Amino acid sequence: MKFKANLVKISIAFNILTPVYGYAHERIYSNEFDRCSKQADNSDAKFKCVNAEILLQKKRLNSAYAKLIKNLTPEEQVNFDRVQREWIVWRNDNYNFLAEHVSGEYITTRVTSLDFLLNSIYDRVNEIEMIMDEMGVGDSGIK
């Protein structure tokens, strides 16, 4: 019952705040992804486009993580490492659930799980970049 009440509160807050604040940003993926997606003429080709973009976003994530971690105190590094590991577990658990435990047609569940994976990595990179901006960490990785 308590879970349900909290869920209702979260839903209400989301519905109230979304029109006011909107979404933080529109996801803008690489030009290569746009080109690949437009040329893909079947689901296998589209999956290849998404998988290539996931790899690119993972590289962005690793780069952003490395820049941020260099600018944290040892205590902050420990805390951020913990948070990042928990985020990876959350991301992987959600992806695996969507890919393996949601009933439906293969193509539908595949699209849903890959879409989740791509969006979650992209959003995490943006979160880390936002943290770096707040800290004054530029492209050079120096405060």
Secondary structure as UniProt FT lines:
FT   HELIX           2..21
FT   HELIX           31..39
FT   HELIX           43..70
FT   HELIX           74..100
FT   HELIX           106..135
FT   TURN            139..140
//
